[in-house]
Amino acid sequence: MTMPQSSAARTVLDSAYRCFCRTGFHRTTIREIAQEARLSRQSVYKHVGCKRGALVKLTESTLGAALAAAEQESRSASTPAEKAQRILDVKLGVAFRLWADSPAHAQELRSAARAAAPEVFDAYDRDMAGLLTTALDELVPGASGEVAGILLTFARGLEIDPRDASAARLQLRTGVHLITAGALTSEQTPDPFS
């Protein structure tokens, strides 16, 4: 994932984020981003190309930072379930931050970012699934990929409307516990549906 190289580029992206949060992606203009950044429109164009470019670079930067944080959290946890919990907590944190920063425009910004940068989201989802699979390999070696997929689907459901971050985090903790415990049980008993 591409990260901005200069402090001016970071200023433009931070300014674009504030503008998007304040007025939404569709209503924000390059002029507003330039005014927020206290730079010329030409400087904004130089660093992000266009409004969509700013959103793509913000998405790359945000998801890249989240993935790095999830990797770090996974390394600092001691059990596979704790690793999964921490990885998914970082993932939810991205949604929590957006809802906190822009309750009126969070859904629009999520949709616009996914439409502008589907390949970035696809790579992020693959990398998160890989982290979870690796974390769960020790717990359920034969089914770690499947369990990782179930956990990601569960976490996506919590991301839809995370206005109550503490309740969502409690649900995440409970869900991770139930899903990993269920995976352990299913590894030890035959599948009644086969």
N, C-alpha and C positions, 0 to 999 in steps of 0.2 A: 504494500500500500504506500502511496506517495505521500510524503509529509512536506509541508511548506518549508522552504530553505531559509528564508530571511525573516527578520523581525517585522518588516513591513508586510510580508505575506501573512504572518500570524496576526498582525493588527487588522488586516483586511478580513481575514476569516473570523476573528473574534467580533468585529463590527457587523459582519454579515449575520452571524449567529444572533446577536442582540436585535438586529432589525427583523430577522425572520421570526424571532420569538415575540416581538412587539406587534408586528402587523401581519404575520403570516408570509409564506413564501411567495404566493401569487401577487400580493399587493406591494411587496417590497420592490424598490427600484435600485438600479446601480447608483443613481444620484444619492439616494438615502444612505446606501452603504458607504459611499465616498464621504458624505457629510459626517457620518458616525465615526469613520476612521480618520477624519481630518486630512484626507488626501484628495488628490484630483481624481476625476473619473478615469483619466488615462492610466493613473497608477493602479486603480482597482482592476481595470481591464488587463493591465500587464501581469498582475499577480493571479487573477482567477479567470480571466477570459470573459466571462459573462455571469449572470446571476445563477444559472444552472451549474456553471463551473464552480462557483463558490460552494454551492450545495454539495456537489460531488466531492470536492476537497474536504469540506467539513465532515462529510460522511466517512471518507477514508481516514481522516485524522481521528475522529471519535471512535470508530470501530477498531482501528489499529491500536489505540491506547487501551481500549477495553480488552482486546485480546491479550496484550502484553500484561495487563493487570490480572487477568484470569490465569495466565501461565504462572505468574508470581504467586498468586493465591494458592494454586494447585500445589506448587512446590513447598509451600509453607504448611500445608495440612498434613496430618498424620495418617488418617484412614481414607480408604477410597470414597466412602459416603461423605466424609467431610470435604474431600477434594471436590466432589460433584457439587456439594452445597455451595462452596466458595466460588467455583466457576460460574454457577448459575446466578449467584448473588451479584457478581460483577455484571453479568449480562442484564439482569433486571435493573441494576443501577443506571444503565444508559437510559432506559425508559423513565425511571423515576426522575432523573435529572431533567429530561425534556418536559415532563409533566409539571415539575416544580417551576421551571424557567418560563414555560408558556402554556398554562392550562387552556387558554382559548384556542391555541393553534397547534397543539401537540399532534393531534391526529392528522391534520393537513401536512405538517412537516414530515411526519413518518411516511405518509403516502408519497409525498413529493420526492423524498430522498430515495425511497425504494424504486420509484419510477425512473429517477435520474441515474441511479447507480445500481442496477440489479446485479451486475457482476461483482460489485463490492460486497453486497449482502450475501450473495451465494458463496463467495470465498470465506466470509466471516462465519457463516453457518457451517460450512465444511470444517473450518479450523476449530470452531467450538465443539463440534461433534467429535473431531479427532482428539481434542483435549479430554473430553468426557470419556471417550472410549478408552484412552490410555489410563485415565484415573480409575476406571472401573474394571480394567483387565484383571487385576489382582483379585477382585471380589467375585466376578462372574466371567471367567475367561472365555467361555464359549458363547456368551450372549452380551458381551459388553457393548458392542455396536448397537444392538437392538435396544438395550436399556438406555443407552445414551440418546437414541432417537426419541424414546418415550419421554425422557426427562426434558429434552428440548421442546417437544410439543407441549408438555405441561407448562414449562416456563413461558412459552409464547402466549399461552392463554392468560397468564398473570400479567403480561406486558400490555395487553389490550387497553386496560384502564387502571393504571397503577396510582390512583389518587391517594390511596391509603398505603403508603410504603411499608409501614410496620405490619399491617395485616397481611399484605402480599408476601413479606419476608417470612412471617410465621407459616403461611400456607406453603411457601416454598420448602421450608425446613420439614414440615410434616409430609409433604409430597415426596421429597427426596428420601426420607426415612421409609415411607410405605413402599415406594417403588423399588428401592434397593433391597429392602427386606423381602418383598415379593419375588424379586429376581433370585435371591438366595434360595428361597423356598422352592421355586420352580426348577432350579438347578438340581435340587435334591430329590424331587418327586417327579414321577412320570406325568406327561401332559395328558389330561383326561380327554382331550379333544382329538388326539391322534390315533 
